[in-house]
């Protein structure tokens, strides 16, 4: 996809999109300048929502029915589309500022390692979108690391980490990073970001490096200060993905 965007005309940014005739490329996401995400490669699109405990703590994910789409489709990232998760061109009318501010270093360069007797937790706060799976009714993940020689504590911690949609938490065993086996796909999270899984490459509009990850959360409310990454702004802006 090639995009040329000019100045504002009648309150709308004018952009020209060159469409591909055929799409036999591998799964790929391209961030279009001040516009949507172009998704190629017939990537599955399945919404998901958190299932909460009686106390309101998220404990697992519920995946809903797949959304029909073309092999190439466009997902809203300005938050204003009336056809979410798809783009309807609202970014042009809203003069959406899609400037990308996510760091260009790597996960390995940012990671903080928390050593425990049964596992090592790898933390990358830049990726966090505050899904809150890393807390139980009595403690948070960081309080559990020192007690991972207890198999029940270790299992609970592993479940927390594997439910983390953004990959902000990961784990190491015997010095090896272990990630859940996730299929390539995109999940619009209920009133939240796009959870991208399976190592789909994301290409920034500004050409800056963007590390391919097994799981990552992309902003779709338009308010993140770490675009294209989600930074949890959908919570403070009370973003709603449906009317």
Beta strands, then each sheet from edge to edge (+ up, - down):
strand 1: 3-9
strand 2: 12-17
strand 3: 28-31
strand 4: 37-40
strand 5: 46-52
strand 6: 58-66
strand 7: 73-75
strand 8: 112-115
strand 9: 120-123
strand 10: 169-173
strand 11: 176-178
strand 12: 185-188
strand 13: 194-197
strand 14: 201-203
strand 15: 215-218
sheet 1: 1+ 2-
sheet 2: 7+ 4- 3+ 14+
sheet 3: 5+ 6-
sheet 4: 8+ 9- 10+ 11-
sheet 5: 12+ 13- 15+
end
